[in-house]
C-alpha cells in the first residue's frame, strides 16, 4: 500500500495534544543550583508539528485549556507565534487544587553531566480531552486534513484521551486522512492499564499509515514478539530492529511506513545520530554521524516532524530519511524543545554537513 495524500484539505497536519510549559535553568546549570529560569510552551506533538508550521504548511492543534489561566494565555500566544491554529474547550480550574497545565522541569546538562527531567503532571487539564468537545466531522470531513499525528503519550494519558485518539483515527481513516502514530510507551502511564491500552493501541496501529517506535515500544504497546536484541555493535542492533519491523508489518499490514531514530551518547553535547525508515518493502538508513548537541530534548520529535513534512511535500522516499535526520539534528541546536527552521535550505545544509556562513 502506498502513501496517498488527501487532495482537498484545509490543514496539512493536525496534532491532538496536552500543552504544558517547560522551565529550564539558563546557561545549562542544574535546576537546584540556579535562581534564573526560562519558560517555554511545550508538548511532544507540537514539537513534531513545528517543522511544518515554520516551513509554511497549515497546522492545527487540538487541545484543551484551563479557563482564565495566565499559563493558558502564554501557551496560546506561543502557538500563534509558531504559526499554529488551535482549537479546544476552556475547562474551569475548579479551585486551587483543580486543573492546570503540566509542568516539565528540566536542565540541558553539559559535558559528562547528563540532563535531568522531572514531569509534574498532577491535575493535568489534558486528561480531559474528549471527543464531545470537537466536531471531528467538520475537521476531517468538511475542512480536510492531509495527515493527523497521534502520540502514545496522549492515547495513554487517561481513559478519555484513549477514546479521543481512537475516534480521531477512525474519523481520519473514513475521510482519507493519513494517520501517523508514534507509540511512545511510558511505563508510568501503563501501570495497571495494560489490557485496556493494548486494545486501544492495537486498533490505532491497525488504522495507521505511518508507525514510529523502538523495539520496546512495539513489544510493550502492541504485543508483537521481537527478535533477540543485538550486541554492542550498532549494526547488530540495527538488524534486530529490522527484524522487529518485519514482525510488526505482518501483524499490521496496512502500515506503509515505519521509522525510528538511532542514537549513541558520547557526552551530553556530542551524540552519534542515525535513523532507519522502512517504506513499501524498501529500507532507508541514515548511518550514525556525529552531531553537536545544545539540548537533546525534542530531537526525536524533530525527526518525526521532518519525516511528515517530507511526505507532505511529496519528496521521493529516499529523501524522507535525509530530511528527517537533519530536522532532528537541527532541533538539538535549539534550547527550545522544537526546531525553528528558517527554510528548507537550513535543514538540507545540515544533512550535507555544510555549516559555512550564509551571506
Secondary structure, 3 states (H helix, E strand, C coil): CCCCCCCCCCEEEEEECCCEEEEEEHHHCCHHHCCCEEEEEECHHHHHHHHHHHCCCCEEEECCEECCCHHHHHHHHHHHHCCEEEECCEECCCCCCCCECEEEEECCCECCECCCEEEECCCEHHHHCCHHHCCHHHHHHHHCEEEEEEEHHHHCCCHHHHHHHHHHHHHHHHCCCEEEEECCCCHHHHCCCHHHHHHHHHHHHHHCCEEECCHHHHHHHHCCCCCCCCCCCHHHHHHHHHHHHHHHHHHCCCCCEEEEEEEEEEECCEEEEEEEEEECCEEEEEEEEEEECCCCCCHHHHHHHHHHHHHHCCCCHHHHHHHHHHHHHHHCCCCCCCCCCCCHHHHHHHHHCCCCCCC
